[in-house]
Amino acid sequence: MKQFDSIVEKIKQKKIDKEGFIQELESIKSLEDIDVRDFENLRLLGLPIVSCEEDIYIETSNTLIKDQKFCIVDIEANGSKPNEFQIIEIGAVMVQNGVEIDRFESFVYADFLPESITILTGITLEDLKDAPSVGFVLELFRLFLGDAVFVAHNVNFDYNFISASMQKVGFGPLLNRKLCTIELSRKCFMAQKYGLGFLMEFFDVSFGEQHRALVDARMADYVLKQCFSTLPSEIKTTEELIEFSRPPKKKKKKKISHKDC
């Protein structure tokens, strides 16, 4: 949703005209089934916007990191593509000011599970046969997540998979702000590698066997805390943190024309 992301970039920098914001959202195909004039509904989808007279702004631009709720998430799935496969487990911890305030964990019913996924995760079809449906679990997870910042190790995979799954069952896409602990850790400390397993060895800690959703979420939460302890002092708000975590933009190579030769 690049068009949506560019709109959010505008409103995180300054208040913008409410009507213009609505018109831009109405032009986004993936939001065509969403009432974008209902700001409370947008917040339920995860977008932390605030209406102020005729303008709107994004709350995370003013929220201090210590006051922000971060939802650290991990999923296991029976394949890598959300249009072909499904989530089989979700784990998440809700953290505020460095303290876990809630957690979420559930298997998801599935009748298909490749042997390779069982070998990787230890999850079997027997574990999933009496689990709640994907729609039921995603509804509960949506309520749990609220408009917290969605955090994950390689965030785009978990975020996009859950968002696509939400849309499949008719709940609309995720609109939460997101933060990647891989990208953030690269900015905060030097390590040979940044995979979760390696980082747990690097910090000499253990939370259990990797590739189970809640365990991996707790690992990513630990990485996030280590990053927070080394953040530059000038990074104070949630949006400053998100901006700081991003890798530098790659410069486009100048095309050489025959005239330049």
Secondary structure, 3 states (H helix, E strand, C coil): CHHHHHHHHHHHHCCEEHHHHHHHHHCCHHHCCCCCCCHHHHHHCCCCEEEECCEEEEHHHCCEHHHCEEEEEEEEECCCCCCCCCEEEEEEEEEECCEEEEEEEEECCCCCCCHHHHHHHCCCHHHHCCCCCHHHHHHHHHHHHCCCEEEECCHHHHHHHHHHHHHHCCCCCCCCCEEEHHHHHHHHCCCCCCCHHHHHHHHCCCCCCCCCHHHHHHHHHHHHHHHHCCCCCCCCEHHHHHHHHCCCCCCCCCCCCHHHC
